[in-house]
């Protein structure tokens, strides 16, 4: 795995791969700037959210609770400050994760249109004698991704109580995001390089090399801007792994 990750990083200097690395960044940055945050701001500030009966009732209850805690002798003010600080950190962490997921999802969608050419570039550089065969179709790929995304969304809704538990909520969101990241990239690359039978052999989470490699790449998305590049890097890594699998 370490060798494949190292070869992946070295590949980024090749012009045929470098421009494909930068393209999702430029497109996703433009889309997020022009559309993503505008819609998010409209969603959060619209009357149908701010004037919603449940939201109004929650705000009133929160205000009453804050006043009650502040009225506790000696420690009331300190408790309010501590609770507000913890809440601010919690909301900030969750918002950061959700924002990163928006960027990552856009980058995955953009990268999916370049997967074939990325794999060909890796093959031409490192494995010119390896022939590969794919399976499935882009429509089938899209349906599988939508189905898996809906399944993870259902898990997210069922796990809503976990979002109110500090640290657990971050781990839960990270885990769901990783599952989609791994599934989407492995399915995308696998349908280009591997036959259906070969893909079934390597698609399990128990496959240590792709699972750990993608986990490291996905973990790097907590750093600013890395989400724009992670899908391309993941595709290159999986291209190495699947082409070596075909050559074995």
C-alpha positions in Angstrom: 0.0 0.0 0.0 2.8 2.4 0.9 4.4 1.8 -2.5 1.1 2.5 -4.3 0.5 5.7 -2.4 4.1 6.9 -3.2 3.7 6.1 -6.9 0.3 8.0 -6.8 2.0 11.1 -5.4 4.8 10.9 -7.9 2.3 10.6 -10.7 1.0 14.1 -9.9 4.0 15.7 -11.6 3.2 14.2 -15.0 1.5 16.8 -17.2 -1.1 14.3 -18.4 -2.3 13.8 -14.8 -1.5 17.3 -13.4 -4.1 19.1 -15.5 -6.7 16.5 -14.7 -5.9 17.1 -11.0 -6.5 20.9 -11.3 -9.6 20.7 -13.4 -12.0 19.5 -10.7 -10.6 22.1 -8.4 -11.3 24.9 -10.8 -14.8 23.7 -11.7 -15.8 22.8 -8.2 -14.5 26.1 -6.8 -16.6 28.0 -9.3 -19.7 26.0 -8.7 -19.4 26.2 -4.9 -18.7 30.0 -5.0 -21.6 30.7 -7.4 -24.2 28.2 -6.4 -23.4 26.2 -3.3 -23.0 28.9 -0.6 -25.7 31.1 -2.2 -28.3 28.4 -1.9 -27.1 27.5 1.6 -27.4 31.0 2.7 -30.9 31.3 1.2 -31.9 28.1 2.9 -30.7 29.2 6.3 -32.1 32.8 6.1 -35.4 32.1 4.3 -38.7 32.8 6.2 -39.8 29.2 5.7 -36.9 28.3 8.1 -36.6 31.2 10.4 -40.5 31.5 10.8 -41.1 27.8 11.1 -43.2 27.0 14.2 -40.8 24.3 15.4 -37.8 26.6 14.9 -39.5 29.5 16.7 -40.5 27.2 19.6 -37.0 25.8 19.9 -35.5 29.3 20.0 -37.9 30.4 22.7 -37.2 27.2 24.8 -33.5 27.8 24.4 -33.8 31.4 25.5 -35.8 30.4 28.6 -33.2 27.7 29.4 -30.4 30.2 29.0 -32.1 32.7 31.4 -32.8 29.9 33.9 -29.1 28.7 33.9 -27.9 32.4 34.1 -30.0 32.9 37.2 -28.1 30.2 39.2 -26.1 32.0 41.9 -22.4 32.4 41.5 -21.9 29.9 38.6 -24.8 30.8 36.3 -22.9 33.1 34.0 -19.9 30.7 33.8 -22.3 27.8 32.9 -24.0 29.8 30.2 -20.6 30.8 28.7 -19.4 27.2 28.8 -22.5 25.8 27.2 -22.5 28.4 24.5 -18.9 27.8 23.7 -19.4 24.0 23.5 -22.4 24.5 21.2 -20.5 26.9 19.0 -17.6 24.4 18.6 -20.1 21.6 17.9 -22.0 23.5 15.3 -18.7 24.7 13.7 -17.3 21.2 13.5 -20.5 19.7 12.0 -20.9 22.6 9.6 -17.3 22.2 8.4 -17.8 18.5 7.8 -21.0 19.1 5.8 -19.4 21.9 3.8 -16.5 19.6 3.0 -18.9 16.9 1.9 -20.5 19.4 -0.5 -17.2 20.2 -2.1 -16.1 16.5 -2.1 -19.4 15.4 -3.8 -18.9 18.0 -6.5 -15.3 16.9 -7.0 -16.4 13.2 -7.2 -19.0 14.0 -9.8 -16.5 16.0 -11.9 -13.8 13.4 -11.6 -16.2 10.6 -12.7 -16.2 12.1 -16.2 -12.4 11.9 -16.3 -11.9 8.4 -14.8 -11.3 6.6 -18.2 -8.6 9.1 -19.3 -7.0 9.1 -15.8 -6.7 5.3 -15.8 -5.4 5.3 -19.4 -2.7 7.9 -18.4 -1.6 5.7 -15.4 -1.6 2.6 -17.6 0.5 4.3 -20.4 3.0 5.5 -17.9 3.4 2.4 -15.7 1.6 -0.6 -17.2 1.7 -0.3 -21.0 1.4 -4.0 -21.5 -1.6 -4.5 -19.2 -4.9 -4.9 -21.0 -8.1 -4.2 -19.1 -11.8 -4.8 -19.6 -14.7 -3.0 -17.9 -18.2 -3.9 -17.2 -21.5 -2.1 -16.7 -22.5 1.4 -18.0 -22.5 5.0 -16.9 -26.2 4.8 -16.3 -25.8 1.7 -14.1 -23.0 3.4 -12.3 -25.2 6.4 -11.6 -28.1 4.3 -10.4 -25.8 2.4 -8.0 -24.3 5.5 -6.6 -27.7 7.1 -6.1 -29.0 3.9 -4.4 -26.0 3.7 -2.1 -26.2 7.5 -1.4 -29.9 7.0 -0.5 -29.0 4.1 1.8 -26.4 6.3 3.6 -28.9 9.1 3.9 -31.3 6.8 5.6 -28.6 5.7 8.0 -27.9 9.4 8.7 -31.6 10.0 9.4 -31.8 7.0 11.7 -28.7 8.2 13.5 -29.9 11.7 14.1 -29.6 11.3 17.9 -25.9 10.6 17.4 -25.5 14.1 16.0 -26.1 15.6 19.4 -23.3 13.6 21.1 -20.0 15.4 21.0 -17.2 13.6 19.2 -19.5 10.7 18.3 -21.3 13.0 15.8 -18.1 13.8 14.1 -17.0 10.2 13.9 -20.4 9.2 12.6 -20.5 11.8 9.9 -16.8 11.0 8.9 -17.6 7.3 8.7 -20.7 7.8 6.5 -18.7 10.1 4.2 -15.9 7.6 3.9 -18.2 4.8 3.0 -19.6 6.8 0.1 -16.1 8.0 -1.0 -14.8 4.5 -1.1 -17.9 3.0 -2.8 -18.1 5.7 -5.5 -14.4 5.6 -6.4 -14.0 1.9 -6.3 -17.1 1.4 -8.4 -16.0 4.0 -10.9 -12.5 2.6 -11.4 -13.7 -1.0 -11.1 -16.2 -0.7 -13.9 -13.5 0.6 -16.2 -10.7 -1.8 -15.4 -12.2 -5.0 -14.0 -14.7 -7.5 -15.2 -17.8 -8.0 -13.1 -16.4 -11.2 -11.6 -13.1 -9.5 -10.7 -14.9 -6.5 -9.2 -17.0 -8.8 -7.0 -13.7 -10.3 -5.7 -12.2 -6.9 -4.7 -15.2 -4.7 -3.7 -15.4 -5.9 -0.1 -14.4 -3.6 2.8 -12.1 -6.4 4.0 -9.8 -5.6 1.1 -7.1 -4.0 3.2 -5.1 -2.1 0.5 -7.9 -0.1 -1.2 -9.7 0.4 2.1 -6.8 1.7 4.1 -5.3 3.7 1.1 -8.6 5.4 0.5 -9.1 6.0 4.2 -5.8 7.9 4.3 -6.7 9.9 1.2 -10.2 10.7 2.6 -8.8 11.6 6.0 -6.7 14.3 4.3 -9.9 16.1 3.3 -10.1 17.7 6.8 -7.3 20.0 5.5 -8.4 23.1 3.5 -8.9 22.6 -0.2 -7.8 18.9 -0.2 -11.4 17.9 -0.9 -11.1 19.3 -4.4 -8.2 17.0 -5.2 -9.0 13.8 -3.2 -11.2 12.1 -5.8 -8.5 12.4 -8.5 -5.8 11.1 -6.2 -8.1 8.3 -5.1 -8.7 7.3 -8.7 -5.0 7.3 -9.5 -4.4 5.1 -6.4 -7.1 2.7 -7.4 -5.9 2.7 -11.0 -2.5 1.4 -9.8 -4.1 -1.2 -7.6 -6.6 -2.6 -10.1 -4.0 -2.6 -13.0 -1.6 -4.5 -10.7 -4.4 -6.9 -9.9 -5.0 -7.4 -13.6 -1.3 -8.0 -14.2 -1.0 -10.6 -11.5 
